[in-house]
Amino acid sequence: MSNRPGEDAAISAASADAERVQVVQPRLWNPAQAIHDGVRRKFGEWGGVNESIEPSTTFTTMRPEIMKDMFEGKVGVENGCFLYARHFAPNSLSLGLRLAAMEDMEIAYPTASGMAAITTVLLQLLSPNDHVVSGGAIYGGTHALLEKFLPRFGIHTTFVRPSDTKGFEQAMTPQTKIVYVETQANPTMEIADLLKLAEIAHAHGALLVVDNTFTPLIFTPKHHEADIVVHSTTKFINGRSDAIGGAISCSHELLLKMMDLNTGTLMLTGPVMDSRNAHQLNMYLNDLPLRMKAHSERTMTFAQRMESMGLPVTYPGLPSHPQHQLAKNMKNPDYGYGGMMSVDLGNQDRATAFVKELQRLGGGLNAVSLGYFDTLVSISGTSTSSEIDGAERSAMGLSSGLTRLSIGYTGTTESEWDKMQQAIECARRGSK
Ligand SMILES: *Cc1c(COP(=O)(O)O)cnc(C)c1O
């Protein structure tokens, strides 16, 4: 018996480590239960309550035959055999299994950033002359990747309004390999009808790739026939805005293709998440369900109150949201409608006054990104969506006063609402 549990596992298939891994199939599928029960290490290396950090970039084999088998793909991480950390490392595997359980997918691969996850998937699946049909209101970086970068490789994209299901159908061509959307679009908060888009994609032999960054736990794209789910874990999944990260949730088959030593984008472009970050994010996953509930609750309250003040508010939880019914049908129970809302303050001056005053009062921070415990606020047209040009911005309903709020859960609802209300009053006064 060597002291290399992985190797023993491969040789005897009876791992000493196996006992420390709990595998429970939840009876009623619930994403929080899945994260908790799915595949979780009960103890760390020394019996600690937390899993240990394994920062090694390379892994020993006690028998050279195993190294050969690893290179030939005969044994791998599924047998507890790790080779090199750009390929897969224990902490990212552990995190990946839990993220996969959350998304009800076969496997997830943690990446260094959300853009790394998106780029890795697209470059693996697309070749010159291939075509993508994408939601038009998407993260600015993804929009730029599709519109300005991928054409260099002969890959072209048609953008469609995320809620315009017919438009997706009409944009499909025999070259379309991917339909790409964000479940809740950035920054318009439109909800994509994933099941219909999956049907359209599949009828044309294409795959549906969904960015679920805004809505972890709330929506499970796989349950609406999505093929691949990407995340920027930098946002809600992390929740502290203290580490960049991403994840690809997909089939074993696609993961193996992406990990292929000769042709796989994961191996060849190296977007791997570092083990220390993977360990930290894995710890943060434990409170994700509580955080999502808290974000949703407060956002619903603020959205309702702003709407009753006569402001044009966009939040999927409000009956006034154009896809409210769809969101209601699509969402999982228990996690509400998420922590993202937008409010149109009419023009840029008013939006600026609002943001300044809110920050002065300590009710929110003027920063891009989202999913932080405090409220983050940004004026979309001049920040996260500035990659999208003016005409296109107005076509997607992105006005110059559109202010995006990622509502935090710190403080009390009433103390934070008080600040919000004062900032709104300030913006209204300023414009008179
Ligand atoms: C932030 C974000 C990304 C990019 O993620 P990074 O972690 O910053 O690389 C992609 N999609 C959405 C919806 C995002 O909000």
The ligand as a Tripos MOL2 file, in Angstrom:
@<TRIPOS>MOLECULE
LIG
   15    15     1     0     0
SMALL
NO_CHARGES

@<TRIPOS>ATOM
      1 C1        -18.6420   39.6290  -15.1640 C.3       1 LIG1
      2 C2        -19.3530   38.8350  -16.1820 C.ar      1 LIG1
      3 C3        -18.6530   38.0560  -17.1080 C.ar      1 LIG1
      4 C4        -17.1470   38.0300  -17.1540 C.3       1 LIG1
      5 O1        -16.6100   37.4630  -16.0140 O.3       1 LIG1
      6 P1        -15.1350   37.7720  -15.4210 P.3       1 LIG1
      7 O2        -15.0710   36.9170  -14.2220 O.co2     1 LIG1
      8 O3        -15.0630   39.2330  -15.1470 O.co2     1 LIG1
      9 O4        -14.1690   37.3720  -16.4870 O.co2     1 LIG1
     10 C5        -19.3800   37.2930  -17.9910 C.ar      1 LIG1
     11 N1        -20.7240   37.2980  -17.9910 N.ar      1 LIG1
     12 C6        -21.4350   38.0520  -17.1250 C.ar      1 LIG1
     13 C7        -22.9110   38.0160  -17.1770 C.3       1 LIG1
     14 C8        -20.7750   38.8450  -16.1970 C.ar      1 LIG1
     15 O5        -21.4880   39.5960  -15.3440 O.3       1 LIG1
@<TRIPOS>BOND
     1     1     2 1
     2     2     3 ar
     3     2    14 ar
     4     3     4 1
     5     3    10 ar
     6     4     5 1
     7     5     6 1
     8     6     7 2
     9     6     8 1
    10     6     9 1
    11    10    11 ar
    12    11    12 ar
    13    12    13 1
    14    12    14 ar
    15    14    15 1
@<TRIPOS>SUBSTRUCTURE
     1 LIG1         1 GROUP 0 **** ****
